[in-house]
Amino acid sequence: MLETYYTFLAVMAALAVVVFVALHFVEAGYGYLFNPKFGRPIANKVGWVLMESPVFIAMIVLWWLSDRRFEAGPLALLLLFQSHYFHRSFIFPMRLRGNSKMPLGIVVMGMLFNTLNALMQGGWIFYLAPETFYVDWLAKPCFWIGAVIFLVGMAINLHSDHIIRSLRKEGDTRHYIPYGGMFRYVTSANYFGEVTEWVGFAIASWSWAGVVFVLWTFANLAPRAASLRRRYEQEFGEEFTRLNRKRIIPFIY
């Protein structure tokens, strides 16, 4: 079983590299980059719930069916993980403004990846990690270091989403340059926050599954951040370029 699981992780890591390259040539058509060629448009709020909730539900099921469900280490990691996905699945969509659409194809792809990610993370934490691996885990420095990094990343992500959400009033469909917070340094501060979250989770769980998830997060979001920066340059010209922001990693990329 463990050998099969590691093969699964290796395949997922390889696919992340393929996705990273592909997204430099094909923009994922949702949000600011909406493109109907990715499928029938559905309401943005519905799309986000459908796309993000499978991982939340699957992790609950994997946790509950596990013999480790009341062990402190696995339970703490579950709470970290689910804090992100509860917000992303059920709170974030309800706070979206306007009547934007999301292509159904993007939703289906998101649902598939999120289900596979639940198997990666939950499979390791609740079933395949050695029985003593997460014993006394809350006494391990890696858990607390990772948890702090995760919470900092989550705070950046939430604050950046708030800035973006506050750019428009109800009924406004124009685009605006976001300012403040980590937007001082990068075009996609919300994505930087999300990458930071999962780096923290990988450290907190001390797992290859966490590392593969970081790889996937960067593979998905870094090309999108590059595409968003190009769109800002095209739409706002010097007003945006003079800000000299990086794409997703402050001072680096």
Sequence and secondary structure as in RCSB ss.txt:
>XXXX:A:sequence
MLETYYTFLAVMAALAVVVFVALHFVEAGYGYLFNPKFGRPIANKVGWVLMESPVFIAMIVLWWLSDRRFEAGPL
ALLLLFQSHYFHRSFIFPMRLRGNSKMPLGIVVMGMLFNTLNALMQGGWIFYLAPETFYVDWLAKPCFWIGAVIF
LVGMAINLHSDHIIRSLRKEGDTRHYIPYGGMFRYVTSANYFGEVTEWVGFAIASWSWAGVVFVLWTFANLAPRA
ASLRRRYEQEFGEEFTRLNRKRIIPFIY
>XXXX:A:secstr
 HHHHHHHHHHHHHHHHHHHHHTTTS   SGGG  GGGS EEEHHHHHHHHHHHHHHHHHHHHHHSTTTT HHHH
HHHHHHHHHHHIIIIITGGG  S  EEEHHHHHHHHHHHHHHHHHHHHIIIIIS TTTTTTGGG HHHHHHHHHH
HHHHHHHHHHHHHHHTT  TT        SGGGGTBS HHHHHHHHHHHHHHHHHT HHHHHHHHHHHHHHHHHH
HHHHHHHHHHHTHHHHTT  BSSSTTT 
